[in-house]
Amino acid sequence: MKDQRLLIKNIGTLVVDSHGKSRLCGEEMSQLEQLHDAWLLIEDGRFTDWGTGSAPAVDAQVTDAEGGTVLPSFCDSHTHLVYAGSREGEFVDKIRGLSYAEIARRGGGILNSADRLHDMSEDALYQQAMQRIHEIVRKGTGAVEIKSGYGLNLADELKMLRVIQRIKATTPLKVVSTFLGAHAVGRAYTGRQADYVDHVVNDMIPEVGRQGLADFIDVFCDEGFFTPEETARMLEAGAKYGMKGKIHGQELADSGGVEVAVKYGALSVDHLESMTDRDIERLRGTQTMPTALPGTSFFLNMPFAPARKMIAAGLPVAVASDYNPGSTPSGDMKFVVSLACIKMRLLPAEALNAATLNSAAAMGLSSDYGSIARGKVANFFITEPISSLEFLPYAYTTPLIRKVFLQGQEQY
């Protein structure tokens, strides 16, 4: 039970956090504190103590790690995992050479998902989403952000956000919700983007705010989607209802996403495949977390975000899955960490910090999640015995996670 003590003994390697920082920047990202032959104590669902050598004699439920490694749960700060059905037909279109933008212009992409979601009941949508929730928990995720954005009209956006609230209430996974009505222009407003922005500002945001359905607001600020000026207007409207910004930016082109994110104090700016050196300079000294989505680059055959340049400039970097039916149908954060190493040239320690503490910071959660620190929520997993932490991203398809704990309770 949550109100009991739990002792994890015989830990081969334990990754802990003694620095107490809310995020790691630049060279700090290469640092991971490791204890060997260790034990870990949890009480009332939070980490309370750890050490090396023989485990203390305490009145507690005992779990034997059997020499496995104990790591904090992944924090996935960018997903769209509430959606209706799959889009493998577009997968084939991509293989045949169509770009993401070309598929969108043909009525596919986000609008395709919006049509499917409109026809699906709220209960069915919830049941599908919960299958994905169970999947990501088994794969080591302990905190997740979920966006709306496949509704594109008031009723369907509210339906998505109610499903996210239901997920929050029925899973021990930490969930935060983001209103993304400005994911694309809804079909009813084809050719009338300015009118759709008016609809988002005047109708959607006030109702989402009144019902308290979203923690954040997001806008797809990119070529072919929404302009920086439109983005700014929607961020200002969301702020009136306490929704802080989280921006899709610089994915398809140098389109001003970073600039507007910094100007309006967005918590994160995500994608960054088309990030410029000027954008890196803009992010210096800000609290906006640059968040890379390497699974998107992998699936769409796009450039990867310049994470090495960001770290060299002293910036923090987070990574997230972008789990969605069109551009990244995977929420496997272990694979995201591997991609960050293989394709973005992050060191394993940097990639793990990007997928845990820094991604927690990209959701405003790093005071309670993202590392094994005294007083934080006890979300963690135990691996099979491995030779080193570097083996985790190296063995990029090997199922190494043996046990998963959320709030100090074993899930799988």
Secondary structure, DSSP 8 states (H G I E B T S, - for coil): -TTSEEEEEEEEEEEE--S--S---GGGGG--EEEEEEEEEEETTEEEEEEESS----SSEEEE-TT-EEEE-EEE-------SS--HHHHHHHHTT--HHHHHHTT-THHHHHHHHHHS-HHHHHHHHHHHHHHHHHTTEEEEEEE--S--SHHHHHHHHHHHHHHHHH-SSEEEEEEEEETS--GGGTT-HHHHHHHIIIIIHHHHHHHT--SEEEEEESTTSB-HHHHHHHHHHHHTTT-EEEEEESSSS--SHHHHHHHTT-SEEEE-TT--HHHHHHHTT-S-EEEE-HHHHHHHT-----HHHHHHTT---EE----BTTTB----HHHHHHHHHHHH---HHHHHHHHTHHHHHTTT-TTTSSS--TTSB--EEEES--S-TTHHHHSTT---EEEEEETTEE--
